[in-house]
Amino acid sequence: MSLKINHRLLPLITLAGVSLAGASIGMASQPASDAPSATNTYEDTAPLSAVAQLGKKLFYDPSLSGGGQMSCSTCHDPNNHYAPANGLSVQLGGAHLDQPGIRTVPSLAYKMSTPSFSVGAESAADEAAEAAPMTEASGVALANTPATVAGPLTAQAVIKADSTAPDLVPQGGMFWDGRVDSLEEQALQPMISPFEMANADAATVYAKLKQGYGKDIAALFGSNVLSDQDMAIAEVGFALARYQIEEPSFHPYSSKYDYYLRGKTTLSEAEARGLKLFDDANKGNCASCHLDKIIGDGQMPNFTDFEFEALGAPRNPDIPANADPHYYDTGICGPLRNDTYSAQPQNCGLFKTPTLRNVASRSVFFHNGVYHSLEDVTRFYVKRDTNPEEIYPKDASGIVQKFNDLPQQYQANIDIIDAPMNRKRGDTPALNDAETADVVAFLKTLTDGYDLAKDGMKAAK
């Protein structure tokens, strides 16, 4: 059963103009004891609106889960930039916190800039911000097929250099597969996921909301809302979304790199070398997807183009679902998405490109958490094709099982065109170990909460 959501426009400014702003809320739930602290040092200290205050209470309330032990903040830890603080490949949820998920939990930081899911031409602003525009291809086989478009919902990969037609790429949406469009929907889906907050159904969620927050919902949205299950749930989703938009720690832009872009600090030699490699179209080429430049309107970079890519990350045996050799996580094609897009073979194996902001504070990487260090992630990119025996397991005959986490029929979707994944077996990797270390040094500048004064003291010593 899904939760029905009203698609309300979420402006990217606070609710200062909303008539309800400033109204006091008396919650029946427990205090928000996990309120942001580690990164709560922002210039924008405007108080949360009344709706966002409700969202904050909901965010930290474990009583809204099926077992009464899990809140949004359980996985989206405010002290770790709203990502899990542990090193588990997948988080444990359910009524007894013993049911494993199937994908790593993305951070909620910087989610408010995510556009709705669509398949279409690449954003002109994003394209202009790319250090080296990519050849937009899900895979060689797709790229070599005629670029026919069967309908408005069909994503047909094409190569820019070979076509004058617009490049149609999946982009936007929430979760690794982009299956919902808004922060409201993203906030509510975990409530009925059996391996997350594990409520039995929407009616159960509605009953808990009425019991714990009925007076506040009625005060903020009207008593009529409280008598309508779908409307009440939708407004709660709106409140959770407002909290994520108005609370500065969800999008502080306070990393060393932000200070660097503002001209307030300099990068170390290793960090500067790493940035150059990050941008180099023939080396790291990271900035082709993880955009790192201020765009025309002065918006700081989000380090993602919100597009989808099939990378062929190796299968992670630590995910219990992978014990079934016939089980595959194919991203847009499921198992958590079931719509027109998921039925299109060219979308299988594609996952959304995550932001790299605060990536050094993460303990697991890629959708399946197969890697636990930035060094290993970087080596994957540069050695996947030159030294696959270092990346993938071998079968009983000693043959390397390349792309072993995607069925054979979808492996043509995997990008083998764009650097550094455009090399052949035996070629020299695009980055050596020293260059990999430099890229990692740069990635560490993307962690929010940079202390300019402290860094200056270190430099002085």
C-alpha positions as CSV (number, residue, x, y, z in Angstrom):
1,M,0.0,0.0,0.0
2,S,1.3,3.4,-0.8
3,L,0.7,6.7,0.9
4,K,-1.1,9.3,-1.2
5,I,0.5,12.6,-1.3
6,N,-0.7,16.0,-2.5
7,H,2.0,17.5,-4.8
8,R,2.4,20.8,-3.2
9,L,4.9,23.3,-4.5
10,L,7.8,23.7,-2.1
11,P,9.5,27.1,-2.5
12,L,13.1,27.2,-1.7
13,I,12.6,30.0,0.8
14,T,11.4,29.9,4.3
15,L,7.7,30.2,5.3
16,A,8.1,33.7,6.6
17,G,5.1,34.8,4.6
18,V,2.8,32.0,5.8
19,S,0.1,33.1,8.2
20,L,0.8,30.3,10.5
21,A,4.5,31.2,11.0
22,G,5.3,31.9,14.5
23,A,2.4,30.0,16.0
24,S,3.4,27.9,19.0
25,I,3.1,24.2,18.9
26,G,2.5,22.0,22.0
27,M,3.5,18.5,21.0
28,A,2.4,15.4,22.8
29,S,5.5,13.6,21.5
30,Q,8.9,13.5,23.1
31,P,11.4,16.4,22.8
32,A,13.7,16.6,19.8
33,S,16.7,15.3,21.7
34,D,18.8,14.7,18.6
35,A,18.5,18.2,17.4
36,P,21.4,19.3,15.1
37,S,24.5,20.2,17.0
38,A,27.7,19.4,15.3
39,T,27.1,21.6,12.3
40,N,24.7,24.1,13.8
41,T,26.9,27.2,13.2
42,Y,25.2,29.0,10.4
43,E,24.8,32.6,9.5
44,D,21.1,32.1,8.7
45,T,19.5,31.7,12.1
46,A,15.9,32.5,11.2
47,P,13.5,30.6,13.4
48,L,11.6,27.7,12.0
49,S,8.1,28.3,11.0
50,A,5.3,26.6,12.9
51,V,4.9,24.0,10.2
52,A,8.7,23.3,10.2
53,Q,8.6,23.0,14.0
54,L,6.0,20.3,13.6
55,G,8.2,18.6,11.0
56,K,11.1,18.7,13.4
57,K,9.1,16.9,16.1
58,L,8.0,14.3,13.6
59,F,11.5,13.8,12.4
60,Y,12.8,12.8,15.8
61,D,9.7,10.8,17.0
62,P,10.3,7.0,17.2
63,S,6.7,6.5,18.3
64,L,5.6,6.9,14.7
65,S,7.4,3.6,13.7
66,G,5.8,0.2,13.9
67,G,8.0,-0.9,16.8
68,G,8.3,2.4,18.5
69,Q,12.1,2.4,18.2
70,M,12.9,4.1,14.9
71,S,12.5,7.7,13.8
72,C,13.7,9.5,10.6
73,S,16.8,10.5,12.6
74,T,17.7,6.9,13.3
75,C,19.1,6.5,9.8
76,H,19.5,10.2,9.0
77,D,21.7,11.2,11.8
78,P,21.9,15.0,12.2
79,N,25.4,14.6,13.7
80,N,26.6,12.9,10.5
81,H,25.1,15.3,7.9
82,Y,21.8,13.3,7.9
83,A,23.4,10.1,6.8
84,P,23.9,6.9,8.9
85,A,26.8,7.1,11.3
86,N,27.6,3.4,11.3
87,G,29.5,1.3,8.8
88,L,26.7,-1.1,7.8
89,S,26.2,-1.6,4.1
90,V,22.4,-1.5,4.7
91,Q,20.6,-0.3,7.8
92,L,18.4,-2.5,10.0
93,G,14.8,-1.6,10.6
94,G,11.4,-3.3,11.1
95,A,9.5,-3.7,14.3
96,H,12.5,-5.2,16.1
97,L,15.3,-3.4,14.2
98,D,16.4,-6.7,12.7
99,Q,15.2,-6.4,9.1
100,P,18.0,-5.4,6.7
101,G,17.4,-3.0,3.9
102,I,18.6,-3.6,0.3
103,R,20.4,-0.3,-0.4
104,T,22.6,2.1,1.4
105,V,20.7,5.0,3.0
106,P,21.4,8.3,1.2
107,S,22.0,11.5,3.2
108,L,19.0,13.9,3.4
109,A,21.4,16.8,3.2
110,Y,21.1,18.9,0.0
111,K,18.0,17.0,-1.1
112,M,15.8,20.1,-1.5
113,S,17.5,21.0,-4.8
114,T,16.5,17.7,-6.4
115,P,14.2,18.1,-9.4
116,S,11.3,15.8,-10.1
117,F,12.1,12.6,-12.0
118,S,12.0,13.0,-15.7
119,V,13.5,11.7,-18.8
120,G,14.6,14.4,-21.2
121,A,17.3,16.7,-22.3
122,E,20.0,17.4,-19.9
123,S,19.7,20.6,-17.9
124,A,21.3,23.4,-19.8
125,A,22.6,24.9,-16.5
126,D,24.1,21.6,-15.4
127,E,25.6,21.0,-18.8
128,A,27.2,24.4,-18.8
129,A,28.6,23.7,-15.3
130,E,30.3,20.4,-16.4
131,A,34.0,20.5,-16.4
132,A,33.9,18.2,-19.4
133,P,30.5,17.4,-20.9
134,M,29.9,13.7,-21.0
135,T,28.9,11.6,-23.8
136,E,25.5,10.7,-22.4
137,A,25.3,7.0,-22.9
138,S,24.0,4.3,-20.7
139,G,26.1,1.8,-22.6
140,V,27.7,1.1,-25.9
141,A,25.0,-1.2,-27.2
142,L,22.3,1.3,-26.5
143,A,24.4,4.1,-28.0
144,N,24.9,2.1,-31.2
145,T,21.2,1.4,-31.6
146,P,19.1,3.8,-33.6
147,A,18.0,6.7,-31.4
148,T,14.3,6.2,-31.9
149,V,12.0,7.6,-29.3
150,A,8.9,5.4,-29.0
151,G,7.0,7.8,-26.7
152,P,7.3,10.5,-24.1
153,L,8.2,8.0,-21.4
154,T,11.0,6.3,-23.3
155,A,14.6,7.1,-22.5
156,Q,16.7,6.4,-25.4
157,A,20.4,6.9,-24.8
158,V,22.3,8.7,-27.5
159,I,25.8,10.0,-27.9
160,K,26.2,13.7,-28.2
161,A,28.9,13.5,-30.7
162,D,26.9,11.3,-33.0
163,S,23.5,13.0,-32.8
164,T,22.0,16.4,-33.1
165,A,18.9,15.2,-31.3
166,P,18.4,16.2,-27.7
167,D,20.1,13.8,-25.2
168,L,17.4,12.0,-23.3
169,V,18.6,10.9,-19.9
170,P,16.8,9.9,-16.7
171,Q,17.2,12.6,-14.1
172,G,15.9,13.7,-10.7
173,G,13.6,12.1,-8.2
174,M,14.2,10.9,-4.7
175,F,15.9,7.7,-3.6
176,W,18.5,5.8,-5.6
177,D,15.8,5.0,-8.2
178,G,14.1,8.3,-8.4
179,R,10.7,6.7,-7.7
180,V,9.1,9.7,-6.0
181,D,9.3,13.3,-6.9
182,S,9.1,15.3,-3.7
183,L,10.5,15.6,-0.2
184,E,7.0,14.9,1.1
185,E,6.8,11.6,-0.6
186,Q,10.4,10.7,0.4
187,A,9.6,11.5,4.0
188,L,6.6,9.3,4.2
189,Q,7.5,6.1,2.2
190,P,9.8,4.8,4.9
191,M,6.9,4.8,7.4
192,I,5.4,1.7,5.8
193,S,8.5,0.1,4.5
194,P,8.8,-3.3,6.2
195,F,12.6,-2.9,6.6
196,E,12.4,0.7,7.9
197,M,9.7,2.1,10.2
198,A,7.5,-0.8,9.4
199,N,3.9,0.4,10.0
200,A,1.4,-2.0,8.7
201,D,-0.3,0.5,6.4
202,A,-1.3,4.1,5.9
203,A,-4.3,3.7,8.2
204,T,-1.9,2.8,11.0
205,V,0.2,5.9,10.3
206,Y,-2.9,8.0,10.3
207,A,-4.0,6.7,13.6
208,K,-0.7,7.5,15.2
209,L,-0.6,10.9,13.8
210,K,-4.1,11.7,15.1
211,Q,-3.2,10.4,18.5
212,G,0.1,12.2,18.9
213,Y,-0.3,15.3,16.8
214,G,-4.0,15.7,16.2
215,K,-4.3,19.1,17.9
216,D,-1.3,20.5,16.1
217,I,-2.4,19.2,12.7
218,A,-5.8,20.8,13.3
219,A,-4.3,24.0,14.5
220,L,-2.0,24.3,11.5
221,F,-4.0,22.9,8.7
222,G,-7.7,23.0,9.8
223,S,-9.8,20.5,11.6
224,N,-11.2,19.2,8.3
225,V,-7.8,17.9,7.4
226,L,-7.7,15.8,10.5
227,S,-10.8,13.9,9.5
228,D,-9.3,13.0,6.1
229,Q,-6.6,10.3,6.1
230,D,-5.0,11.2,2.9
231,M,-5.0,15.0,3.6
232,A,-3.7,14.5,7.1
233,I,-0.8,12.3,5.9
234,A,-0.1,14.7,3.1
235,E,0.2,17.7,5.4
236,V,2.5,15.8,7.7
237,G,4.7,15.1,4.7
238,F,4.6,18.8,3.9
239,A,5.7,19.6,7.5
240,L,8.6,17.1,7.3
241,A,9.6,18.7,4.0
242,R,9.4,22.2,5.4
243,Y,11.7,21.2,8.3
244,Q,14.3,19.9,5.8
245,I,14.0,23.1,3.8
246,E,14.1,25.6,6.7
247,E,16.6,23.9,8.9
248,P,20.0,25.3,7.8
249,S,22.0,22.2,8.7
250,F,20.4,20.3,5.8
251,H,22.1,22.6,3.4
252,P,24.8,24.7,5.1
253,Y,27.3,25.0,2.2
254,S,30.0,25.4,4.9
255,S,32.7,23.1,3.7
256,K,36.3,24.2,3.1
257,Y,35.6,24.0,-0.6
258,D,32.7,26.5,-0.2
259,Y,35.1,28.8,1.6
260,Y,37.6,28.3,-1.2
261,L,35.0,29.2,-3.8
262,R,34.1,32.3,-1.9
263,G,37.8,33.3,-1.8
264,K,38.1,33.0,1.9
265,T,40.7,30.2,2.1
266,T,43.2,28.3,0.0
267,L,43.5,24.6,-0.7
268,S,46.6,22.6,0.3
269,E,48.9,21.4,-2.4
270,A,47.4,17.9,-2.3
271,E,43.8,19.3,-2.3
272,A,44.6,21.6,-5.3
273,R,46.1,18.7,-7.2
274,G,43.1,16.6,-6.3
275,L,40.7,19.3,-7.6
276,K,42.6,19.5,-10.9
277,L,42.4,15.7,-11.3
278,F,38.7,15.8,-10.3
279,D,38.1,18.2,-13.2
280,D,40.5,16.6,-15.8
281,A,38.4,15.0,-18.5
282,N,41.2,12.5,-19.2
283,K,42.0,11.6,-15.5
284,G,39.4,11.6,-12.8
285,N,36.7,13.2,-14.9
286,C,34.6,13.3,-11.7
287,A,33.1,16.8,-12.4
288,S,31.3,15.6,-15.5
289,C,28.7,14.2,-13.1
290,H,29.6,15.7,-9.8
291,L,29.4,19.4,-10.8
292,D,31.8,21.5,-8.8
293,K,31.4,25.0,-10.1
294,I,29.2,28.0,-9.0
295,I,26.5,28.3,-11.6
296,G,25.4,31.5,-13.2
297,D,22.9,32.6,-10.5
298,G,25.4,32.3,-7.8
299,Q,24.2,28.9,-6.5
300,M,26.9,26.9,-4.9
301,P,27.5,23.5,-6.6
302,N,25.6,20.5,-5.3
303,F,28.2,18.0,-6.6
304,T,25.6,16.0,-8.6
305,D,23.9,16.5,-11.9
306,F,20.9,14.5,-10.6
307,E,21.2,12.1,-13.6
308,F,21.3,8.3,-13.6
309,E,24.3,6.1,-14.5
310,A,25.0,2.4,-14.7
311,L,28.5,1.9,-13.3
312,G,28.7,-1.8,-12.7
313,A,29.7,-1.8,-9.1
314,P,30.6,-5.3,-7.8
315,R,28.0,-7.3,-6.0
316,N,28.1,-6.9,-2.2
317,P,27.8,-10.2,-0.3
318,D,27.1,-8.3,2.9
319,I,23.6,-7.5,1.7
320,P,21.4,-10.5,2.9
321,A,19.2,-10.2,-0.2
322,N,22.2,-11.0,-2.4
323,A,22.4,-14.5,-0.9
324,D,19.8,-15.4,-3.5
325,P,21.8,-15.7,-6.8
326,H,18.7,-14.9,-8.8
327,Y,18.2,-11.6,-7.0
328,Y,19.4,-8.4,-8.6
329,D,18.9,-4.7,-7.7
330,T,18.5,-3.1,-11.0
331,G,17.9,0.5,-9.9
332,I,15.1,2.2,-11.9
333,C,13.9,-1.2,-13.0
334,G,13.3,-2.4,-9.4
335,P,12.7,-4.0,-7.1
336,L,11.4,-0.9,-5.4
337,R,10.1,0.8,-8.4
338,N,7.2,-0.4,-10.6
339,D,6.0,1.9,-13.3
340,T,6.5,2.6,-17.0
341,Y,10.1,3.6,-16.5
342,S,11.0,0.5,-14.6
343,A,9.7,-1.7,-17.5
344,Q,12.2,-0.1,-20.0
345,P,15.3,-2.3,-20.3
346,Q,17.6,0.7,-21.1
347,N,16.9,1.9,-17.5
348,C,18.0,-1.3,-15.8
349,G,21.1,-0.9,-13.7
350,L,20.9,2.9,-13.6
351,F,21.1,4.6,-10.2
352,K,21.0,8.3,-9.4
353,T,24.3,10.1,-9.1
354,P,24.6,11.1,-5.4
355,T,26.0,14.4,-4.1
356,L,29.6,14.2,-3.0
357,R,29.0,16.8,-0.3
358,N,30.1,15.3,3.0
359,V,31.2,12.1,1.2
360,A,34.2,11.8,3.5
361,S,31.9,11.4,6.5
362,R,30.3,8.3,4.9
363,S,31.4,4.8,5.7
364,V,29.8,3.0,2.8
365,F,29.6,4.0,-0.9
366,F,27.5,3.3,-4.0
367,H,23.9,2.0,-3.8
368,N,25.0,-1.3,-2.4
369,G,27.6,-0.1,0.0
370,V,30.2,-2.4,-1.4
371,Y,33.1,-0.1,-0.6
372,H,34.1,1.4,2.7
373,S,36.7,3.9,1.8
374,L,37.1,6.7,-0.7
375,E,40.4,5.2,-1.8
376,D,38.7,2.0,-2.8
377,V,35.9,3.9,-4.6
378,T,38.4,5.9,-6.6
379,R,40.3,2.7,-7.5
380,F,37.1,1.1,-8.7
381,Y,36.6,3.9,-11.3
382,V,40.2,3.7,-12.6
383,K,40.8,0.0,-12.4
384,R,37.3,-1.4,-13.3
385,D,38.4,-1.9,-16.9
386,T,42.2,-1.9,-16.8
387,N,42.5,-4.4,-13.9
388,P,39.1,-6.1,-13.4
389,E,40.7,-8.9,-11.5
390,E,41.3,-6.5,-8.7
391,I,37.7,-5.4,-8.7
392,Y,35.5,-8.5,-9.3
393,P,35.5,-12.0,-7.9
394,K,36.5,-15.0,-10.1
395,D,34.4,-18.1,-10.7
396,A,35.5,-21.7,-10.1
397,S,37.3,-21.7,-13.4
398,G,39.3,-18.5,-12.5
399,I,37.3,-16.3,-14.9
400,V,36.7,-12.8,-13.6
401,Q,33.0,-12.1,-13.1
402,K,33.0,-8.6,-14.4
403,F,29.8,-6.6,-13.8
404,N,28.6,-9.4,-11.5
405,D,25.8,-7.4,-9.9
406,L,23.7,-6.9,-13.1
407,P,22.1,-9.5,-15.3
408,Q,23.9,-10.1,-18.6
409,Q,21.0,-8.7,-20.7
410,Y,21.4,-5.3,-19.0
411,Q,25.2,-5.0,-18.9
412,A,25.2,-3.0,-22.2
413,N,23.7,-0.2,-20.1
414,I,27.0,0.1,-18.2
415,D,29.1,3.2,-19.1
416,I,32.3,2.2,-20.8
417,I,32.6,5.4,-22.8
418,D,33.4,8.1,-20.4
419,A,36.8,8.5,-18.7
420,P,38.2,7.0,-16.6
421,M,36.0,4.0,-17.5
422,N,36.9,4.1,-21.2
423,R,40.1,2.1,-21.0
424,K,40.9,-1.5,-21.9
425,R,42.3,-4.3,-19.9
426,G,46.0,-3.9,-19.5
427,D,45.9,-0.1,-20.1
428,T,47.5,2.1,-17.5
429,P,44.8,3.3,-15.0
430,A,43.8,6.9,-15.3
431,L,45.1,7.6,-11.8
432,N,48.1,6.2,-9.9
433,D,48.1,5.7,-6.2
434,A,49.5,9.2,-5.5
435,E,46.9,10.8,-7.7
436,T,44.2,8.8,-6.0
437,A,45.4,10.1,-2.7
438,D,45.2,13.6,-4.0
439,V,41.6,13.1,-5.3
440,V,40.7,11.8,-1.8
441,A,42.3,14.8,-0.2
442,F,40.1,17.1,-2.3
443,L,37.0,15.1,-1.5
444,K,37.7,15.7,2.2
445,T,37.3,19.4,1.6
446,L,33.6,18.8,0.9
447,T,32.7,18.2,4.6
448,D,30.5,20.8,6.1
449,G,31.5,22.6,9.3
450,Y,34.9,23.9,8.2
451,D,36.5,26.0,10.8
452,L,38.5,28.7,9.1
453,A,40.1,30.0,12.3
454,K,41.2,26.5,13.3
455,D,42.7,25.7,9.9
456,G,44.5,29.0,10.0
457,M,46.1,28.1,13.4
458,K,47.2,24.8,11.9
459,A,48.8,26.6,9.0
460,A,50.5,29.0,11.3
461,K,52.2,26.1,13.1
